[in-house]
Amino acid sequence: MAPQQTGSRKRKAPAAEAGAGSSASRGLAAAAATPEYGEGLLLPKKQKRPAARRSLLRYLKGREVGALGCAGPRGFEGELRAYAVHKLPALLTERELALGTLNKVFASQWLNARQVVCGTKCNTLFVVDVHSSHITRIPLLRDRAPVLARDQPSCGIHAIELNPSKTLLATGGENPNSLAVYQLPTLDPVCLGDRLGHKDWIFAIAWMSDTVVVSGSRDGTVALWRVDPDMCHGSIAWHNDVGLPVYAHIHPKDIETIPRASTSPTNRKVRALAFSGKNEELGAVSLDGYFHLWKARSTLCRLLSVRLPYCRENVCLTYCDELSLYAVGSQSHVSFLDPRQRQQNVRPLCSREGGTGVRSLSFYEHIITIGTGHGSLLFYDIRAQKFLEERASASPGSSPGPRGRKLKLTSGRGWLNHDDLWVNYFGGVDEFPNALYTHCYNWPEMKLFVAGGPLPSGLHGNYAGLWS
């Protein structure tokens, strides 16, 4: 054992400051050691910062009264949000919403605290009030030239996206090859991209800024469109003599073609897009099993195309800014890609839902929400690299803990049309799981809107639910 030191507890200034690494601090130490300053003079110690009070009650109380300096410790709001994101899924309960006889909801976005805008397979754009279930249909924008293409009864509206400031909404037009833009919150028409654009259905949309939007189509192209701000500020006559709305007809500023793959040269259909504002990059997934990346500024410049590890039914894509990570949904897996890493650090996850496919994905914080083709919602913690688990109910004398079983929320029955096809081809089976084609969160109010319909393409039906 080292001998115990005794004697004066005063610091010897030269020794204390010998490793300071600064000429100013060495000079001060030398001066303090001279008789002129007196023997044993102590240098002032660096003041310690007071420990932050990490009381949730104090934080909420301070925020409630708006007290100066009571905004909470740095990072406390982030920690609180991450905690809520992790715990919310296990607390959600479903309330089904009646959508009448509409067929399969493919896309949805929250407009405000009680309204969600949706698009369906039967080419209907509507707003549903999640409190009253009241539905308001929105007129679709019509091409200037008559559409000579073949009848397209099975297409529908596959994408709805709001710009960053939530002042514009982009979706499909009456012709599913055209891009329609509406003004928010009024949903007045602004413009229609029907000139020199796509030659097949639009499957995906992503906003790059408040006035620049990108669309991806089954024709194997990605188009960049620019919305003139004057269109949104009343410089165009919005109604004609009979009171019908008038809107501009625009053409794309740039079009990029998906490169042909040797494995599937004819199947370059673009199914999903995701934009990284931080890196100014646009990611896309095509049905030939490839992920594509462009530098996205005033034009699109392709950076790479990589083969996905799971190539069947790649129909959804999302991006996490915090982790700089893309997630791609396929028939039974979710694959993760960081374009800057040669070796991917996050292993793919298997949904284990009977091969019915991953139909919708969303990132928030470190949790990814997965909507499957079997009517279930799964939640995956990307940091822990495992699914969230169910929690056992608390019993007297014990605290609730994980059961070890994957947390899975199952959707309600929805509505199914009992038509001749249902009778003849599906044997009159009364209940089919609903594919969850779309979901969107309202995080301020801790609500989740989920919608879809029966997975078999010939069946007519719908499902919508509010989870809160």
DRENKE-71316 format. One record per atom (N, C-alpha, C): x, y, z. Coordinates in steps of 0.1 Angstrom, whole numbers, plus 5000, padded with zeros to 4 digits. Layout:
BEGIN
XYZ ...
END
This chain:
BEGIN
500949885000 500050005000 500950125000 500550224992 501350354991 501350425004 502450485009 502450565021 501550685020 500850715031 499950825032 500750955033 500351055025 501051185025 500551265036 501451335043 501051425054 501651565051 501251665059 501751795058 500751885052 501251995046 500452105040 499652045029 498352095027 497552055016 497452155005 498352265007 498452364997 499052314984 498452354972 499052314959 500352394956 501252314950 502452384945 502252424931 502152554929 501652604916 502452564904 503852564905 504552524893 504252384889 504152294898 503852154895 502452134889 501552214895 500152204891 499952244876 500752344872 500452404859 501552354849 502352264853 503452224844 502952174830 501852104831 501352044818 500252124812 500152254814 499052324809 499052344794 500252344788 500352344773 500152484768 500052594776 499852724772 500952814778 501552904770 502652994775 502053094785 500753134783 500153224793 499953154806 499553034806 499352964819 500652934826 501752904818 503052874824 503553004830 503353114823 503853244829 503153274842 501853254842 501053284854 501553194866 501853074863 502252974873 503653024879 504553064870 505853104874 505753224883 504953324879 504753444887 504253414901 503353314902 502753284914 503753214924 504853164918 505853094927 506853194932 506953314927 507953404932 507553474945 508553514954 508253574967 507453694966 507453764954 506653884953 505153864954 504753744950 503353714951 503053634964 504053604972 503753534985 503853384983 504453314993 504653174992 503353094992 503252994984 502052904984 500752964979 500753074971 499553134966 498853034957 497553014959 496752914951 496152984939 496152924928 495552974916 494052944917 493153034912 491753004912 491352884905 490552794911 490152674905 489052704894 489052614884 487952624874 486652594880 485652684878 484352664884 483652544877 483052454885 482252344879 480852394876 480352344864 478952374861 478052304870 477052374874 476052304883 475352194876 475152084883 474551964877 473151994873 472751954860 471451984855 470351904862 469351964866 468251894872 467351834861 467451694861 466751624850 465451574855 464651654862 463351614867 462351644856 461551544852 460551554842 459451654847 459151654860 458151744865 458551884864 459851914868 460352044867 460352094853 460752004843 460852044829 459452084824 458451994827 457052024822 456452144828 456752164841 456252284848 456752414843 458152404840 458752524834 458252554820 457952454812 457452474799 456052524799 455252484809 453852524811 453752674813 454552724823 454452864827 455352954818 456152894809 456952974801 458053044808 458552984819 459553054827 460853064819 461553184820 462853204813 463853114819 464553044810 465652954814 465052824819 463752794817 463252664821 462852584809 463552604798 463252524786 463652374787 464352344798 464752204800 466252194796 466952094802 468352074799 468552044784 469652064779 469952044765 469851894763 469051854753 468851714749 467751654757 467151724767 466151654775 464851634766 464551724757 463351704749 463551594739 464851584734 465151464725 465051334732 465451334745 465451204753 463951174756 463151274759 461751254762 461051204749 461351264738 460751214725 461151074722 462351044723 462850904720 462150804730 461950844742 461350754752 459850734747 459150844743 457750824739 457650744727 458650764717 458550684705 458750534708 459550504717 459850364721 458650304728 457950374736 456850324744 455450334738 455250424728 453950444723 453350324716 454050254707 453450144700 452650044709 453250014721 452549914729 451249964736 451050104735 449950164741 448750194731 449050174718 448050204708 446850114708 445650164706 444450084704 443750134692 443050054685 442450084672 441050124673 440650224664 439250254662 439150264647 438350164641 438150154627 437350274622 437650314609 436950424603 436150364591 434950404589 434150354578 434450434565 434750364554 435050434542 434050404531 432950344534 431950314524 432450204515 432250224502 432650124492 433850154484 434650244489 435950274482 436850154482 437750144472 438550034470 440050054473 440549994483 441949994487 442650134488 442950174499 443650304502 445150274500 445750344490 447250324487 448150434493 447550554496 448450664501 447650744511 448350814520 447750894530 448750994536 448251114541 449051204548 448151284557 448651324569 447851414578 447851554572 446751614572 446651754568 446651844581 446051804591 445951874604 445651774615 445251824627 445051734638 443851634636 442951664627 441751574626 441451534611 442251574602 441951544588 443151474581 442851364574 443851284566 443351284552 444351314543 443951304528 444451164523 443651104515 443950964511 443650954496 444350854490 444150814476 443950664475 443050624465 442650484465 442950424451 442750294451 442850224438 441850254428 440650294433 439550334424 439650484419 440950544421 441250674416 440450784423 440250774436 439550874444 440450944453 440451074453 441251154463 440151214472 440351184485 439451234495 440051264508 439351344516 439751384530 438851324540 439351254550 438551194560 438751254573 437651294580 437751344594 437851224603 438951214611 439151094619 438251104631 437651214634 436751224646 435351174642 434851224630 433451194626 433351084615 434451054609 434550964597 433951024585 433651154585 433051224573 434051234562 433651204550 434551194538 434151304529 435151384524 435051484514 435851454502 435251434490 435951404478 436551524472 437751514467 438451624460 438551594445 438051694437 438051674422 439451654417 439651554408 440951534402 441151624391 442451664388 442851754377 442951674364 442351744354 442251674341 443251734331 443851644323 444851684313 444151784303 445051874297 444551964287 444151894275 444951794270 444651714258 443851594263 442851544255 442151424259 443151304259 442851224269 443651104272 443250994262 444150954253 443850854243 444350714248 444950704260 445450584265 444350484268 444750354269 443750254272 443050284285 441950224287 441250234300 442150174311 442250244322 443150194333 442350184346 441450084347 440650084359 441350034372 442549974370 443149914382 444349994387 444450124383 445650194386 445450264400 444850384400 444550454412 445650554416 445550604428 446450704433 447450634443 448650634439 449650554447 450550644456 450450774454 451350864462 450750994465 450851044477 450451174482 451651224490 452151344487 453251404495 452951554497 453251604509 453251744512 454651804512 454751924507 456051994507 456452034521 457752064523 458252084537 457452184545 456952294539 456152394546 454652364547 454252254542 452852204542 451952304536 452352364525 451552464517 451152414504 451752294499 451352234487 451252084489 450452024481 450251884481 450351824466 451151724465 451351664451 450851524451 450151484441 449551354439 449351324424 448551224421 448251194407 447051264403 446951284389 445751344384 444751244379 443751294372 442651204367 443351104357 444351154349 445151064342 446351024351 446450894355 447450854365 448950874360 449150914348 450450954343 450851094347 449951174351 450151324353 450351354368 451051454371 451351504385 450451624388 449651614398 448751714402 449251784415 449151914415 449651994427 448452084432 448152074445 447052144451 447652244462 446952354464 447352444475 446752404488 447452424499 446952394512 446752524520 445752534529 444852424533 443552414525 443452494514 442152504507 441952384497 443052324493 443052224483 442552274469 442852404467 442552464454 443652404444 443352384431 444352334422 445352444418 446552404417 447652494414 448152464400 448552344397 449052304383 449052154381 449152114369 449151974365 450351954355 451151854359 452251814350 451851714340 451251764329 450751674319 451351694305 452451774305 453151804292 454551744292 454751654282 456151594280 456651524292 455751464300 456151394312 456151244311 455551184321 455551034321 454550974311 454950854307 454050784297 453350664304 453550654317 452850544324 452550594338 451950514347 451450554360 452550604369 452150704376 453050764387 452850674399 453950614404 453950534416 454550604429 455350704427 456050764438 456350914436 456350984447 456551134447 457351174459 458251264457 459151324468 459351464466 459251554476 459551694475 460951714479 461751794470 463051834474 463151964481 462152054478 462052184485 460552224484 460252344488 458852394488 458352404474 459252414464 458752444450 459352334440 460052244444 460652144435 460252004440 459651924431 459051794434 459551694423 459751564428 460151464419 459151354418 458851294407 457951184405 458651064399 458250944403 458750824397 457650744391 457850684379 456750624371 457150474367 456050404363 456150274358 456950274345 457050384338 457750384325 459250384327 459750374340 461150364342 461850494342 461150604345 461750744345 461450814358 462350904362 462150994373 462151134367 461151214371 460951354365 461051454376 461751564373 461851674383 461051794378 460151844386 459151944383 459452074392 459252184386 459352314394 458052384394 457552414406 456252484407 456552634409 456052714399 456352864400 455552924412 456252994421 455553054432 454453144429 454453204417 453453294412 452053224411 452153094408 450953014407 450153004420 450953014431 450353004444 449953134451 450153244444 449953374450 448953464442 448053394435 446953464428 447253544416 448453524410 448753594397 448053534385 447453414387 446753344376 445253354380 444453374369 442953374371 442553234375 441953214388 441753084393 440353024388 439453104383 438153054378 437753114365 437153034356 436753084343 435353134344 434753164333 433353234333 432253154340 432453014340 431352934346 431752894360 432752954365 433152924379 433952804382 434452734371 435352614373 436752664375 437552594383 438952634386 439752614374 440752704372 441652704361 443052684368 443852594362 445252574367 446252564356 447452584359 448552584349 448852444345 449452424333 449852294328 451352304326 452152224333 453552234333 454252114327 455552124324 456352014319 457551994329 458251884329 459351864338 460551934334 461351974343 462652044341 463751944338 463651824342 464651724339 463951584340 464451494332 463951354333 465151264332 465251164341 466251064342 465650924340 466350844332 465850704329 466650604337 465950514343 466550414351 467350324342 468650294345 469550214337 468950074336 469150014325 468749874323 469649774330 468949684337 469749574344 469749454336 470949384336 471049264328 470149154333 469749154346 468949054352 467449064348 467049194346 465649214343 465449344335 465949344322 466049464314 464749534311 463549464312 462349524309 461449564321 462049544333 461249574345 461849684353 461949804348 462549914354 461650004361 460449954364 459350044370 459850104384 459750234385 460050304398 458950284407 459150224419 458050194428 458150294440 459250344444 459350434456 460450524455 460350644461 461350754462 461550794476 462750844480 462950904493 464051004491 463851124497 464851234495 465551264508 466851284507 467751324519 468051474517 467351554525 467651704525 469051734529 469551654539 470851684545 471951664534 471851554526 472851524516 472451574502 471251624500 470751664487 470851544478 470251434482 470351314474 468951244473 468651194462 467351124459 467550974457 466950894466 466950744464 465750694457 465850584450 464750524443 464950374443 463750304442 463750164442 462950124429 463550034421 462849984409 462649834410 461549794403 461149654405 462149544399 463149594393 464149494388 465149464399 464849514412 465749474423 466949564425 466849694421 467949784423 467549904431 468549954438 468450084444 469350184437 468750304434 469450404426 469550534434 470650604432 470850734440 471350844430 470650964432 471051074424 471451194433 472351274428 472551404434 471451494429 470651554438 469451624434 469551774438 469851854427 469851994429 468852054419 469452144410 468552194399 468252084389 469151984388 468951874379 469251744387 469051624381 469451504387 470651444381 471651404389 472951344385 473051214392 473051104384 473050974390 474450944396 474450894409 475650864416 475950714415 474950634417 475150484418 473850404416 473950284412 472950184412 473450054418 472750004428 473249874435 472149774435 472549654434 471649534435 471249514449 469949504452 469449484465 469649334469 469849314482 470049174487 468749084485 467549154487 466249084485 465549164474 465249094462 464849164450 463449144446 462649074454 461249044450 460349144457 459449204449 458449304454 459049414462 460049484457 460549604464 459649714461 458649744470 457649844467 457649964477 458449964487 458450084496 459850114500 460050244503 461350304507 461150414516 462050434526 462050544535 463450584539 463650704544 464950744548 464950814561 466050784569 466250844582 467450934582 467151064584 468151174583 469151154595 468651114606 469551104618 470651004616 470250884610 471150774608 471750774594 471350864585 471750864571 471550724565 470350664566 470050524563 468750514555 468850444544 467650414536 467150274540 465850254541 465250124543 464350084532 464449964526 463749914515 462949794519 461649794516 460749684519 460549594507 460649464510 460549364499 459449254503 459549144496 458449044499 458448994513 459648984520 459648934533 460648994542 461449094537 462549154544 462449304543 463249374552 463549514551 465049514551 465649574540 467049594539 467449734541 468649754547 469149884551 470349924543 470450044538 471550084529 472050224534 473350234536 474050364538 474950374526 474650464516 475450474504 476850504506 477250564518 478650594520 479450484526 478750374529 479450264535 479550144525 480850104523 480949984514 480349864520 480649844533 480049724540 478949774549 477749724547 476549764555 476549704569 476449804579 476549764592 475249714599 474149744592 472749704598 472249584589 472149474596 471749354588 470249364585 469849304574 468349304570 467549234581 466249274582 465349204591 464349134583 463849024589 462848944582 461448964589 460448994581 459149034587 458348904592 458748794586 458048664590 456548674590 456048724579 454548734578 454048654566 454548534565 454048444555 454248484540 455348564538 455648604524 454648704518 453848774526 452848864521 453449004518 454649024522 455349144518 455249254528 456349344527 456349464534 455649574525 454549634530 453849714521 453949864524 454349904536 454650044540 455650054550 456450154550 457550184559 457650324563 458050354576 458250494580 459350484591 460150594591 461150614602 460750724611 460950714624 460850824633 461850794644 462750894646 463850864656 464550734652 464650644661 465350514658 464450404656 463150424655 462150324653 461650324639 461550204633 460950194620 459650114621 458550174615 457250104616 457050034602 456549914603 456449824592 454949784590 454349814579 453049764576 453149654566 452549534570 452649414562 451449384553 451549284544 450449244536 449549154543 449849124556 448949034564 448249104575 448149234574 447249314583 447949344596 449249344597 449849374610 450849484609 451049544620 452149654622 453249594631 454449614627 455649574635 456449694637 457249684648 458149804652 459549754655 460549814648 461849764649 462749874654 463549844664 464549944670 465849924662 466150024654 467350014646 468650014654 468650084665 469850084673 470149954680 469049904686 469249774693 469149654683 468749684670 468649584660 467749464664 466549504669 465649394673 464249464673 463249374672 461849424672 461449464686 460549564687 459949594700 459149474705 459149444718 458549334724 457349364732 456349274733 455249294741 455649294756 454949364764 455249374778 454149294786 454549224796 453649144804 452849244813 451649214816 450849294825 451449274839 451349394846 451949384860 451149304869 451749224878 451049144888 451549194902 450749174912 451149224925 452549164929 453349264934 454649224938 455749204927 455349234915 456349224904 456149334894 457249374888 457149484878 457049424865 456349504856 456149454842 457449444835 457649344827 458949324819 458649264806 459649264797 459449214784 459049064784 458049024775 457748884774 458648814764 459448884756 460248814746 459548794734 458248824733 457448804721 457348934713 457448924700 457449044691 456149124692 456249254694 455049334695 454449344681 453149304680 452449304667 451049364669 450649464662 449349524662 448649474649 447449414651 446649354640 445449444637 445249464624 444249554620 442849484620 441849564620 440449514620 440049454607 438749414606 438349344594 438149434582 437849564584 437549654572 436249614565 436149644552 434949614544 435449534532 434649434528 434949344517 433749334508 433849364495 432749344486 432449204482 431349144485 430949014482 430448994468 431249024458 430849014444 431048884438 430848864425 430948734419 432348684419 433348774418 434748724418 435048664432 434548734442 434748684456 434148544457 432948524452 432248394453 432948284445 433348324432 433748224423 435248184425 436048284429 437548254429 438048234443 437348284453 437848274467 436948194476 435948124469 435148024477 434248094488 434048224486 433148284496 433848294510 435148294511 435848314523 435448454529 434948464541 434348584546 435348684550 436548644553 437448744559 438848724553 439448834549 440848834544 441648934552 442848904555 443749004561 443949124552 443949244558 444149364550 445549394548 446049414536 447349474534 447349614538 448349654546 448449784551 449349864542 448749924531 449549984521 450050124525 449550184535 449950314539 449750334554 450650414560 450450464574 451150594576 450650674585 451250804588 451050844602 452050904608 451950944622 451551094624 450751114634 450651254639 451251254653 452551284653 453351274666 452951364677 452651494673 452251584684 451051534692 450151454686 448951404693 449051254695 450251194692 450451054694 449350964687 449150994675 448150914667 448750854655 448250744651 448750674639 447550634630 447550684617 446550654608 447050544599 446250434597 446650314589 445550284580 445850244567 444850214558 445350114547 444450054540 444749954530 443549884525 443649754523 442549674518 443049534515 442149444510 442549304507 443749294498 444649204500 445849194492 445649134478 444749034476 444548984462 444049094453 444649114442 444349224433 442849234428 442249114427 440849114422 439849144432 440149134445 439149164456 438949314458 437749354460 437349494462 437049514477 437749604483 437449634497 438349744503 438249774516 439049874522 439149854537 440249924542 440449924557 440950064560 440550124571 441150244576 440950234591 441950274599 441950274613 442750384619 442250444630 442950544638 443450474651 444750464652 445450404664 445850514673 445450514686 445850624695 445850564709 
END
